[in-house]
């Protein structure tokens, strides 16, 4: 029977994801906090302080514990492992995405033209929300930058559908629809500052230089991240924005940007409870095994005491010694009786 009190006690020790919603910038730190807390609850402090353990180490350890206890928590273990894999994938994806973004952000710091740059801009108007990885404001144009950190080759068809190509072709999204939505909301933000009819150019940049990218849609620019600064610097148009215009545009966007609720791919409350139930059940099984071992040891010790206690030995000797003496006495009487009978007959 599950110990609900122990389950709640374990959950109370997991402080990660205690809020209902998180923004993108908060998501990875909270994932790492969750991972560390589960490690600390699973392993003793000495192991946890090594800093070498990860969530998959928790999986392996709990699987081993379940095996040693006769598979008492197979269903609970399966649920936890399923959720754990989602969390691990989120951690990997966030690290990968952040690394790609930082690579592009560093490149944009070295632009040779007059510019202003905003990172991870979240906008909302009339119930429509979007996030823009980077916006670059220059004298010639405003650039919306979408950063992709793909390990697979990319194909964008003439309708803007983006596919990742490995052993097979997997549809990712319609990149054109996403970029058009970002442009529309950015224009709304700029119009509030009286900045109408701006030249806005959309770029999808890829941080992995080893992949091939083919784009058949001609109204967005696709380029590797190492070429991005050069493209922006050389971009020409018949418009010109002063430094004051650039500052006004940046202020207009900064004033209306809002943190977007991050859409998590797993219910963290359920995941934490699955972990707590699994731990409580394995602990209960371990305690039962320990109690069984203690009882068996007590039985063994009792048997040893019975076998080796001097009083018991003396009782046994007296008991069987008396029986032997009685048998000898009876035998002697029988022998004497036979001898007397023979003498009388003679």
Secondary structure, 3 states (H helix, E strand, C coil): CCCHHHHHHHHHCCCCCCCCCCEHHHHHHHHHHHHHHHHHHHCCHHHHCCCCCCHHHHHHHHHHHHHHCCCCCHHHHHHHHHHHHHHHHHHHHHHHHHHHHHHHHHHHCCCCCCEEEEEEEEEEECCEEEEEEEEEEECCCEEEEEEECCCCEEEECCCCEEEEECCCEEEEEEHHHHHHHHHHHHHHHHHCCCCCCCCEEEEEEECCCCCCEEECCCCCEEEEHHHHHHHHHHCCCCCCCCHHHHHHHHHHHHHHCCCCECCCCCCHHHHHHHHHHHHHHHHHHHHHHHHHHHHHHHHHHHHHHHHHCHHHHHHHHHHHHHHHHHHHHHHHHHHHHHHHHHHHHC
